[in-house]
Amino acid sequence: MNSFLDNSIVHYMLTFYELAVFYFAVVVMSAYILLAIISLIAVRKYVHKNTFTNYESLLTSTITPSVSILAPAYNEAVTIVENIRSLLSIHYPNMEVIVINDGSKDNTMPVLISAFNLVKIPFVVNYEIETKEVLGVYKSTNKAFDNLVVVNKINGGKADALNVGLNISTKPYVTSIDADCILEQDALLKLMKPFEDQTNKRVIATGGVVRIINSCKIESGKLVAVRAPRNWVARFQALEYIRAFLLGRMAWSSLDGLLIISGAIGIFDRKITIAAGGYNHKTVGEDMELVVRMRRYMHHNKLPYKVAFVPDPLCWTEVPESWKVLQKQRNRWTRGTIETLRMHRSVFLNPSYGKIGLLSYPFWLFFEWLAPIVEFVGIIYTIILISFGLINWPFFLLMVTLVYSFAIFFSVFALLLEEITYHAYHRKRDILALFFVALIEPFCFHPFVIYSAIRGNIDYLRGKTSWDKFERKGFSGKDRKKMVESRVNYA
């Protein structure tokens, strides 16, 4: 064994490994610290500016832009009625809600017809974007639901359903909102503010913060009490979402390099969206891919533009509560990221695209796609070194301590930023629960995310294109059935 250890090749390999791990950790931590600082400055600036905004005047204004809310629904019978009531209760002066039933196999359509007194109306669809056939357009006989439109169509996937909504909408702006989400009542007012503030740059899209609704109290489609999820899988995600939106997307928006707007909530300039080709049904990451394509469209046409982000918690969504279902979701996210990066690979380090070519795209390539692969390889390599007694224990323990401490700091910083700004969780025990999650997350949740990303890469290479959508438990009732996987390909 001593002769093996004295081998110069092994020595150089170990030295290279240690240097690679060290510099990789330094680069990653430096990047995230920089984003956190930028995000802190941007959020504080937004909160200060927001104190001078009178949203009530926007609510009563006659010039507030009109918006179509697109809500694709597939097998959403459990939650669809509460979700639509929530959408209809949004405070906004000029809006319509377009629910697109994408060929559901459950009783989603009968539930909608019964709950909202729907009848089929004569309607000629203008297929500006090619989609699956529309079987019928429905309106309510109840005047209280006069701004509700329900579309029944042949199944074509979420992207196809959203494109149908784009074709049917007559409003200048559209918002893509998942039918399983609950919105804050002033969500549209806040999301539309960047469009009204635009000067020399055309705002083509805005996005908002998404939070976890599991274990929260919902009444008549409205969020009445925010609670940290009781389920541990959902609780990990609650902390993760706070980090991702407050410290990630806010920073990239400030840098004018935001590449993704969550499919759960986002407003788009309808004209630009259609001109760019609408949603792409060939990817499971249609939200990210659309934003990148819209950016490229504006760039190629030499039109000054901006993609904005509103850091208010505006949308609450249900997340998986089992490791099995969560793995399938993260698998899909990884495949969507790879597909988008591959489709738009000409942007990579292309100076003509400015910040998105030199900063945003490389960041997503190295830190969102390749970083889990690097971590996985590093873990396997470390296990091999330990097995052969070649590990440098002082260096290894130092790096583990450094990375763990940084992970704790980053999570606590995100919680602190949330508390001093929006303070969504009013109970101390909820904050303490999320703080405890931050302490154990690096040992259980993060390795699982890496595993899911690796599975996503493997499935992408195998040509998998399915959504693996999960069934919702719904937002009401104490004795809800355990979440199960739908196993339906929704892409």
Helices and strands as residue ranges (DSSP letters): H 2-6, H 8-50, H 55-60, E 67-73, H 80-88, E 95-102, H 108-116, E 118-121, E 134-140, G 143-145, E 148-153, H 158-168, E 173-176, E 181-183, H 187-197, E 202-212, E 217-219, E 222-225, H 232-242, I 243-249, H 250-254, E 266-269, H 270-275, H 286-300, E 305-317, H 323-343, G 345-347, G 351-353, H 355-355, I 356-360, H 361-363, I 364-370, H 371-387, H 393-421, H 428-461, E 469-470, E 485-488
